[in-house]
């Protein structure tokens, strides 16, 4: 057995073990029509092994305590039939899947502030949310989906109705045999009371890392240090790994200042996106208590997505795409 063969064998085994432990995924935008293989091929070329499918639902404009989903006017990929087709095609092409049903406020308000004064409205909303989630849990179990996210950034809902969430998770466990997480916002993941009932501590990781106009890579890495200390403490306390259910930066100046904010005076800067992503990978990705994560976001129509002048989160056809490929490949 030659030394070169042994070297490549070790490299292969290292990559295999690493990929088993590390979730390297993308949050794919819902398709307007059926998902096809050509739309998955660029994700394979990124060396991502997981896809997060995110079917949004809306709050009924005439009844704020009712959720609207699976409607004919929605994108194919947000309807039950479309989600199932996307999952099946992903599995056929050797992707693992996280299914992440998510509430959307049509008027742009933050869903973490959803609140009701009257008990009957909370009850109505709880029932509507439960029906919505279980419609997708049925698909998750039937299609053998590896990971299901029970909610996303619903901070006030969790705080005001903790018993509902405890029972929801318990009832999901009765019929779903895959793993579970919840996607907490970056500023309240420590407050979620049910991590011990789940398999991962899910965090939408839009942490403010630097206020500077053009921070150096080292300054961005330093910005992660206090954040990582808190995340590790939570991980140890709950005996669960941290999963970045969403992570990403827009290709604008000061991309790491407030990654969740859309500024009116944005200036395209793909180098800023590159540096912020590289700092995350160098600082966070290697930590033993981090399970990996899902890049936000990836459009299925790759040739016409992203590119020069595009200030959105996607790295497609930008310098950031190579950074993600670099870290997903090893």
C-alpha positions as a Markdown table, in Angstrom:
| # | Residue | x | y | z |
|---|---|---|---|---|
| 1 | Unk | 0.0 | 0.0 | 0.0 |
| 2 | Unk | 1.6 | 3.2 | -1.2 |
| 3 | Unk | 1.9 | 6.4 | 1.0 |
| 4 | Unk | -0.2 | 8.3 | -1.5 |
| 5 | Unk | -3.0 | 5.7 | -1.4 |
| 6 | Unk | -3.0 | 5.9 | 2.5 |
| 7 | Unk | -3.1 | 9.7 | 2.3 |
| 8 | Unk | -6.2 | 9.7 | 0.0 |
| 9 | Unk | -7.8 | 7.0 | 2.1 |
| 10 | Unk | -7.4 | 9.0 | 5.2 |
| 11 | Unk | -8.7 | 12.1 | 3.4 |
| 12 | Unk | -11.8 | 10.2 | 2.2 |
| 13 | Unk | -12.5 | 8.8 | 5.6 |
| 14 | Unk | -12.1 | 12.3 | 7.2 |
| 15 | Unk | -14.5 | 13.8 | 4.7 |
| 16 | Unk | -17.0 | 11.0 | 5.2 |
| 17 | Unk | -16.9 | 11.3 | 9.0 |
| 18 | Unk | -17.0 | 15.1 | 8.8 |
| 19 | Unk | -20.0 | 15.1 | 6.5 |
| 20 | Unk | -21.9 | 12.7 | 8.7 |
| 21 | Unk | -21.5 | 15.0 | 11.7 |
| 22 | Unk | -21.9 | 18.3 | 9.9 |
| 23 | Unk | -25.1 | 19.4 | 8.2 |
| 24 | Unk | -24.1 | 21.4 | 5.1 |
| 25 | Unk | -27.3 | 22.7 | 3.5 |
| 26 | Unk | -29.2 | 25.5 | 1.7 |
| 27 | Unk | -32.6 | 26.9 | 2.3 |
| 28 | Unk | -34.2 | 26.6 | -1.2 |
| 29 | Unk | -36.8 | 29.1 | -2.3 |
| 30 | Unk | -40.2 | 27.5 | -3.3 |
| 31 | Unk | -40.6 | 26.7 | -7.0 |
| 32 | Unk | -43.3 | 28.2 | -9.1 |
| 33 | Unk | -43.7 | 24.9 | -10.9 |
| 34 | Unk | -42.4 | 21.4 | -10.4 |
| 35 | Unk | -38.8 | 21.1 | -9.2 |
| 36 | Unk | -36.5 | 19.5 | -11.8 |
| 37 | Unk | -33.1 | 17.9 | -11.6 |
| 38 | Unk | -31.3 | 20.8 | -13.4 |
| 39 | Unk | -32.4 | 23.0 | -10.5 |
| 40 | Unk | -30.7 | 20.7 | -8.0 |
| 41 | Unk | -27.5 | 20.2 | -9.9 |
| 42 | Unk | -25.9 | 23.6 | -8.9 |
| 43 | Unk | -26.6 | 22.7 | -5.3 |
| 44 | Unk | -24.8 | 19.4 | -5.8 |
| 45 | Unk | -21.9 | 21.3 | -7.3 |
| 46 | Unk | -21.8 | 23.5 | -4.2 |
| 47 | Unk | -21.2 | 20.2 | -2.3 |
| 48 | Unk | -24.2 | 20.8 | -0.1 |
| 49 | Unk | -25.8 | 17.6 | 1.2 |
| 50 | Unk | -28.9 | 19.0 | 2.8 |
| 51 | Unk | -31.9 | 21.0 | 1.5 |
| 52 | Unk | -34.2 | 23.0 | 3.7 |
| 53 | Unk | -37.7 | 23.2 | 2.1 |
| 54 | Unk | -39.6 | 26.2 | 3.4 |
| 55 | Unk | -43.4 | 26.3 | 2.6 |
| 56 | Unk | -44.7 | 29.7 | 3.9 |
| 57 | Unk | -48.2 | 30.3 | 5.1 |
| 58 | Unk | -49.9 | 33.6 | 5.6 |
| 59 | Unk | -52.1 | 35.1 | 8.3 |
| 60 | Unk | -55.7 | 35.6 | 7.1 |
| 61 | Unk | -56.3 | 39.3 | 6.5 |
| 62 | Unk | -59.9 | 38.9 | 7.6 |
| 63 | Unk | -59.1 | 36.8 | 10.7 |
| 64 | Unk | -55.7 | 37.4 | 12.3 |
| 65 | Unk | -56.1 | 34.2 | 14.3 |
| 66 | Unk | -56.2 | 31.9 | 11.2 |
| 67 | Unk | -53.5 | 30.7 | 8.9 |
| 68 | Unk | -53.9 | 30.4 | 5.2 |
| 69 | Unk | -52.0 | 27.7 | 3.3 |
| 70 | Unk | -52.2 | 25.1 | 0.5 |
| 71 | Unk | -54.1 | 27.6 | -1.7 |
| 72 | Unk | -54.3 | 27.4 | -5.5 |
| 73 | Unk | -52.8 | 30.9 | -5.9 |
| 74 | Unk | -49.6 | 30.0 | -3.9 |
| 75 | Unk | -46.4 | 28.8 | -5.5 |
| 76 | Unk | -46.4 | 25.1 | -6.3 |
| 77 | Unk | -43.5 | 24.6 | -3.8 |
| 78 | Unk | -45.6 | 26.0 | -1.0 |
| 79 | Unk | -48.6 | 23.7 | -1.5 |
| 80 | Unk | -48.7 | 20.2 | 0.0 |
| 81 | Unk | -48.5 | 18.5 | -3.4 |
| 82 | Unk | -45.5 | 20.6 | -4.4 |
| 83 | Unk | -43.7 | 20.1 | -1.1 |
| 84 | Unk | -44.0 | 16.4 | -1.5 |
| 85 | Unk | -42.7 | 16.5 | -5.1 |
| 86 | Unk | -39.7 | 18.6 | -4.0 |
| 87 | Unk | -38.9 | 16.2 | -1.2 |
| 88 | Unk | -39.1 | 13.2 | -3.4 |
| 89 | Unk | -36.8 | 14.7 | -6.0 |
| 90 | Unk | -34.3 | 15.7 | -3.4 |
| 91 | Unk | -34.3 | 12.2 | -1.9 |
| 92 | Unk | -33.9 | 10.7 | -5.4 |
| 93 | Unk | -30.7 | 12.8 | -5.8 |
| 94 | Unk | -29.3 | 11.9 | -2.4 |
| 95 | Unk | -30.1 | 15.0 | -0.5 |
| 96 | Unk | -31.2 | 14.9 | 3.1 |
| 97 | Unk | -34.1 | 17.2 | 3.8 |
| 98 | Unk | -35.2 | 19.6 | 6.6 |
| 99 | Unk | -38.9 | 20.6 | 6.2 |
| 100 | Unk | -39.4 | 24.0 | 7.7 |
| 101 | Unk | -43.0 | 25.3 | 7.5 |
| 102 | Unk | -42.9 | 29.0 | 8.3 |
| 103 | Unk | -45.5 | 31.8 | 9.1 |
| 104 | Unk | -45.2 | 34.9 | 7.0 |
| 105 | Unk | -46.8 | 38.3 | 7.8 |
| 106 | Unk | -48.0 | 39.7 | 4.4 |
| 107 | Unk | -47.7 | 43.3 | 5.7 |
| 108 | Unk | -44.1 | 42.8 | 6.6 |
| 109 | Unk | -44.4 | 42.8 | 10.3 |
| 110 | Unk | -42.1 | 40.5 | 12.3 |
| 111 | Unk | -43.8 | 37.2 | 13.2 |
| 112 | Unk | -42.0 | 37.1 | 16.5 |
| 113 | Unk | -44.4 | 39.8 | 17.7 |
| 114 | Unk | -47.6 | 37.9 | 17.0 |
| 115 | Unk | -49.8 | 38.4 | 20.1 |
| 116 | Unk | -53.4 | 38.3 | 21.1 |
| 117 | Unk | -55.2 | 40.0 | 24.0 |
| 118 | Unk | -58.1 | 37.5 | 24.2 |
| 119 | Unk | -57.8 | 33.9 | 25.2 |
| 120 | Unk | -60.2 | 32.8 | 22.5 |
| 121 | Unk | -58.0 | 34.3 | 19.8 |
| 122 | Unk | -55.0 | 32.5 | 21.2 |
| 123 | Unk | -57.0 | 29.3 | 21.1 |
| 124 | Unk | -58.0 | 29.8 | 17.5 |
| 125 | Unk | -54.5 | 30.6 | 16.5 |
| 126 | Unk | -53.1 | 27.6 | 18.3 |
| 127 | Unk | -55.6 | 25.3 | 16.5 |
| 128 | Unk | -54.8 | 26.8 | 13.2 |
| 129 | Unk | -51.1 | 26.5 | 13.7 |
| 130 | Unk | -51.4 | 22.9 | 14.9 |
| 131 | Unk | -53.5 | 22.0 | 11.8 |
| 132 | Unk | -50.9 | 23.7 | 9.5 |
| 133 | Unk | -47.9 | 21.9 | 11.1 |
| 134 | Unk | -49.5 | 18.5 | 11.2 |
| 135 | Unk | -50.4 | 18.8 | 7.5 |
| 136 | Unk | -46.6 | 18.8 | 6.8 |
| 137 | Unk | -45.8 | 16.4 | 9.6 |
| 138 | Unk | -47.9 | 13.8 | 7.6 |
| 139 | Unk | -45.6 | 14.4 | 4.6 |
| 140 | Unk | -42.5 | 14.3 | 6.7 |
| 141 | Unk | -43.4 | 10.9 | 8.1 |
| 142 | Unk | -44.6 | 9.4 | 4.9 |
| 143 | Unk | -41.6 | 10.6 | 2.9 |
| 144 | Unk | -39.1 | 9.7 | 5.6 |
| 145 | Unk | -37.8 | 13.3 | 6.0 |
| 146 | Unk | -34.7 | 13.4 | 8.3 |
| 147 | Unk | -35.4 | 16.7 | 10.1 |
| 148 | Unk | -38.5 | 18.8 | 10.8 |
| 149 | Unk | -38.6 | 22.3 | 12.2 |
| 150 | Unk | -41.6 | 22.9 | 14.4 |
| 151 | Unk | -41.6 | 26.7 | 14.2 |
| 152 | Unk | -39.5 | 29.7 | 13.2 |
| 153 | Unk | -38.9 | 32.9 | 15.2 |
| 154 | Unk | -42.2 | 32.8 | 17.0 |
| 155 | Unk | -40.8 | 34.3 | 20.2 |
| 156 | Unk | -43.9 | 35.9 | 21.6 |
| 157 | Unk | -46.1 | 32.9 | 20.8 |
| 158 | Unk | -43.6 | 30.7 | 22.6 |
| 159 | Unk | -43.4 | 33.0 | 25.6 |
| 160 | Unk | -47.1 | 33.4 | 26.0 |
| 161 | Unk | -48.2 | 29.8 | 25.3 |
| 162 | Unk | -45.5 | 27.4 | 26.6 |
| 163 | Unk | -47.9 | 24.6 | 27.3 |
| 164 | Unk | -49.1 | 24.6 | 23.8 |
| 165 | Unk | -45.6 | 24.1 | 22.5 |
| 166 | Unk | -44.8 | 21.4 | 24.9 |
| 167 | Unk | -47.9 | 19.4 | 23.9 |
| 168 | Unk | -47.3 | 20.1 | 20.2 |
| 169 | Unk | -43.8 | 18.6 | 20.4 |
| 170 | Unk | -45.1 | 15.6 | 22.4 |
| 171 | Unk | -47.9 | 15.0 | 19.9 |
| 172 | Unk | -45.5 | 15.3 | 16.9 |
| 173 | Unk | -43.3 | 12.7 | 18.5 |
| 174 | Unk | -46.2 | 10.2 | 18.5 |
| 175 | Unk | -46.3 | 10.0 | 14.7 |
| 176 | Unk | -43.0 | 11.4 | 13.4 |
| 177 | Unk | -39.8 | 9.3 | 13.8 |
| 178 | Unk | -37.3 | 11.8 | 12.4 |
| 179 | Unk | -35.4 | 14.5 | 14.3 |
| 180 | Unk | -36.9 | 17.8 | 15.5 |
| 181 | Unk | -35.7 | 21.3 | 15.9 |
| 182 | Unk | -37.1 | 24.8 | 16.3 |
| 183 | Unk | -35.6 | 27.9 | 14.6 |
| 184 | Unk | -35.2 | 30.6 | 17.3 |
| 185 | Unk | -34.2 | 34.1 | 16.4 |
| 186 | Unk | -30.6 | 34.9 | 17.2 |
| 187 | Unk | -31.6 | 37.2 | 20.1 |
| 188 | Unk | -33.9 | 34.8 | 22.0 |
| 189 | Unk | -32.7 | 31.2 | 21.5 |
| 190 | Unk | -31.6 | 31.1 | 25.2 |
| 191 | Unk | -35.3 | 31.7 | 26.2 |
| 192 | Unk | -36.8 | 28.8 | 24.3 |
| 193 | Unk | -38.1 | 26.4 | 27.1 |
| 194 | Unk | -38.3 | 23.1 | 25.2 |
| 195 | Unk | -34.8 | 22.4 | 23.9 |
| 196 | Unk | -34.6 | 19.2 | 25.9 |
| 197 | Unk | -37.6 | 17.8 | 24.0 |
| 198 | Unk | -35.9 | 18.5 | 20.6 |
| 199 | Unk | -32.8 | 17.1 | 18.9 |
| 200 | Unk | -31.1 | 20.3 | 17.9 |
| 201 | Unk | -30.9 | 23.9 | 19.3 |
| 202 | Unk | -32.0 | 25.7 | 16.1 |
| 203 | Unk | -30.7 | 29.3 | 15.7 |
| 204 | Unk | -31.4 | 31.7 | 12.9 |
| 205 | Unk | -27.9 | 33.2 | 13.1 |
| 206 | Unk | -28.2 | 36.8 | 12.1 |
| 207 | Unk | -26.0 | 38.0 | 14.9 |
| 208 | Unk | -24.6 | 41.6 | 14.6 |
| 209 | Unk | -20.8 | 41.0 | 14.5 |
| 210 | Unk | -19.3 | 44.4 | 13.6 |
| 211 | Unk | -20.4 | 48.0 | 13.3 |
| 212 | Unk | -17.5 | 49.0 | 11.2 |
| 213 | Unk | -17.9 | 50.1 | 7.5 |
| 214 | Unk | -15.1 | 47.7 | 6.4 |
| 215 | Unk | -14.1 | 45.4 | 9.2 |
| 216 | Unk | -11.1 | 43.1 | 8.7 |
| 217 | Unk | -11.6 | 39.3 | 8.6 |
| 218 | Unk | -9.9 | 39.1 | 12.0 |
| 219 | Unk | -12.3 | 41.7 | 13.5 |
| 220 | Unk | -15.3 | 39.8 | 12.2 |
| 221 | Unk | -13.9 | 36.6 | 13.8 |
| 222 | Unk | -13.4 | 38.4 | 17.0 |
| 223 | Unk | -17.0 | 39.5 | 16.9 |
| 224 | Unk | -18.1 | 35.9 | 17.1 |
| 225 | Unk | -16.2 | 35.1 | 20.4 |
| 226 | Unk | -18.7 | 36.3 | 23.0 |
| 227 | Unk | -21.6 | 34.8 | 20.9 |
| 228 | Unk | -19.9 | 31.4 | 20.7 |
| 229 | Unk | -19.3 | 31.4 | 24.4 |
| 230 | Unk | -23.0 | 31.8 | 25.0 |
| 231 | Unk | -23.9 | 29.3 | 22.4 |
| 232 | Unk | -21.5 | 26.7 | 23.9 |
| 233 | Unk | -22.9 | 27.3 | 27.3 |
| 234 | Unk | -26.5 | 26.7 | 26.1 |
| 235 | Unk | -25.3 | 23.6 | 24.2 |
| 236 | Unk | -23.7 | 22.1 | 27.3 |
| 237 | Unk | -26.6 | 23.0 | 29.5 |
| 238 | Unk | -29.1 | 21.3 | 27.2 |
| 239 | Unk | -26.7 | 18.5 | 26.0 |
| 240 | Unk | -27.7 | 19.4 | 22.4 |
| 241 | Unk | -25.8 | 20.7 | 19.4 |
| 242 | Unk | -26.4 | 24.1 | 17.9 |
| 243 | Unk | -27.9 | 24.0 | 14.4 |
| 244 | Unk | -27.8 | 27.2 | 12.3 |
| 245 | Unk | -31.3 | 26.8 | 10.8 |
| 246 | Unk | -30.5 | 29.9 | 8.8 |
| 247 | Unk | -27.3 | 31.8 | 8.2 |
| 248 | Unk | -26.3 | 34.3 | 5.6 |
| 249 | Unk | -25.4 | 37.9 | 4.8 |
| 250 | Unk | -26.5 | 40.3 | 2.1 |
| 251 | Unk | -24.0 | 41.5 | -0.4 |
| 252 | Unk | -23.9 | 45.1 | 0.9 |
| 253 | Unk | -21.5 | 47.3 | 2.8 |
| 254 | Unk | -21.6 | 46.6 | 6.6 |
| 255 | Unk | -23.2 | 43.2 | 5.9 |
| 256 | Unk | -22.4 | 42.0 | 9.4 |
| 257 | Unk | -23.8 | 45.1 | 11.2 |
| 258 | Unk | -27.5 | 44.1 | 11.3 |
| 259 | Unk | -27.8 | 41.2 | 8.9 |
| 260 | Unk | -31.6 | 41.1 | 9.3 |
| 261 | Unk | -32.2 | 44.7 | 8.3 |
| 262 | Unk | -32.9 | 46.0 | 4.8 |
| 263 | Unk | -31.4 | 49.5 | 4.5 |
| 264 | Unk | -32.7 | 52.1 | 2.1 |
| 265 | Unk | -29.2 | 53.3 | 1.1 |
| 266 | Unk | -27.7 | 49.9 | 0.4 |
| 267 | Unk | -24.5 | 49.8 | -1.7 |
| 268 | Unk | -23.6 | 46.5 | -3.5 |
| 269 | Unk | -20.5 | 45.0 | -2.0 |
| 270 | Unk | -19.9 | 41.3 | -2.6 |
| 271 | Unk | -16.5 | 41.4 | -0.8 |
| 272 | Unk | -18.4 | 42.3 | 2.4 |
| 273 | Unk | -20.6 | 39.3 | 2.0 |
| 274 | Unk | -17.5 | 37.1 | 1.4 |
| 275 | Unk | -15.7 | 38.3 | 4.5 |
| 276 | Unk | -18.7 | 37.9 | 6.7 |
| 277 | Unk | -19.3 | 34.4 | 5.5 |
| 278 | Unk | -15.6 | 33.4 | 5.8 |
| 279 | Unk | -15.5 | 34.7 | 9.4 |
| 280 | Unk | -18.6 | 32.6 | 10.2 |
| 281 | Unk | -17.1 | 29.5 | 8.6 |
| 282 | Unk | -13.7 | 30.0 | 10.3 |
| 283 | Unk | -15.1 | 30.8 | 13.7 |
| 284 | Unk | -18.3 | 28.8 | 14.0 |
| 285 | Unk | -18.2 | 25.9 | 11.6 |
| 286 | Unk | -15.3 | 24.1 | 13.3 |
| 287 | Unk | -16.8 | 24.1 | 16.7 |
| 288 | Unk | -17.7 | 20.6 | 18.1 |
| 289 | Unk | -21.0 | 21.9 | 19.6 |
| 290 | Unk | -22.2 | 23.2 | 16.2 |
| 291 | Unk | -24.0 | 20.7 | 14.0 |
| 292 | Unk | -23.7 | 22.8 | 10.8 |
| 293 | Unk | -26.5 | 24.8 | 9.1 |
| 294 | Unk | -28.5 | 26.0 | 6.2 |
| 295 | Unk | -27.4 | 28.9 | 4.0 |
| 296 | Unk | -30.1 | 31.5 | 3.4 |
| 297 | Unk | -31.1 | 31.5 | 0.6 |
| 298 | Unk | -30.9 | 29.6 | -2.7 |
| 299 | Unk | -33.0 | 30.2 | -5.7 |
| 300 | Unk | -33.9 | 27.2 | -7.9 |
| 301 | Unk | -33.4 | 29.2 | -11.2 |
| 302 | Unk | -29.7 | 29.4 | -10.8 |
| 303 | Unk | -28.5 | 31.1 | -14.1 |
| 304 | Unk | -30.7 | 34.1 | -13.5 |
| 305 | Unk | -30.2 | 34.4 | -9.7 |
| 306 | Unk | -27.8 | 36.7 | -7.8 |
| 307 | Unk | -24.9 | 38.1 | -9.7 |
| 308 | Unk | -23.4 | 41.6 | -9.9 |
| 309 | Unk | -25.5 | 44.3 | -8.4 |
| 310 | Unk | -27.8 | 41.9 | -6.5 |
| 311 | Unk | -27.9 | 42.9 | -2.8 |
| 312 | Unk | -29.9 | 39.9 | -1.6 |
| 313 | Unk | -28.7 | 37.1 | 0.7 |
| 314 | Unk | -28.1 | 34.6 | -2.1 |
| 315 | Unk | -24.5 | 33.9 | -3.0 |
| 316 | Unk | -25.4 | 32.6 | -6.4 |
| 317 | Unk | -23.2 | 33.9 | -9.2 |
| 318 | Unk | -21.2 | 36.0 | -6.7 |
| 319 | Unk | -17.8 | 35.6 | -5.0 |
| 320 | Unk | -19.7 | 34.3 | -2.0 |
| 321 | Unk | -20.6 | 31.1 | -3.9 |
| 322 | Unk | -17.0 | 30.0 | -4.0 |
| 323 | Unk | -16.5 | 30.6 | -0.3 |
| 324 | Unk | -19.5 | 28.4 | 0.6 |
| 325 | Unk | -18.2 | 25.7 | -1.9 |
| 326 | Unk | -14.7 | 26.0 | -0.3 |
| 327 | Unk | -16.0 | 25.1 | 3.2 |
| 328 | Unk | -18.7 | 22.7 | 2.1 |
| 329 | Unk | -16.2 | 20.7 | 0.0 |
| 330 | Unk | -14.0 | 19.8 | 3.0 |
